[in-house]
Amino acid sequence: MQDLMFADEPVEKREQLLRDNCDQIVERSYTRKFEQHEVNARREELENVSIQVAELEDKLAEIRADYKGRIKPLLERRGLILDELKARGEYVKGDCFKFVDVDEGKTAFYSPEGYKLEERPITPEERQRTVMQFVRRTGTED
């Protein structure tokens, strides 16, 4: 069979000749080959669409960077809040108060609010009594 039917006839007449001479007309999907001017038009359209896509992707990258910059501190803050909720408190640095009880052999540290933070056995250096321990022991403040 021929690759091109009615090659000698103009394109406009070929369809009618094919209709008149075929055995059956069947509806199917197929790929229609482009003429050169159609290929050129599609390439030009591809170029225009590619330029538009590149411009929009640049804008999207700017918007993403902006939002990323705005989201980052919120994510960091959220992480800190989650850590605080897990610990059921916040981590602070400040003055704490150490009390040594030589009689019990314990040392305790207290927060400014008066809560005991830590208790441990006294060290050999802490065994020597201080003036404050003497005042607390006797109850005299003079």
Secondary structure, DSSP 8 states (H G I E B T S, - for coil): --SSTTTTS-HHHHHHHHHHH-S------------HHHHHHHHHHHHHHHHHHHHHHHHHHHHHHHHHHHHHHHHHHHHHHHHHHHHTS-------EEEEETTTTEEEEE-TTS-EEEEEE--GGGGS--HHHHHHHH----
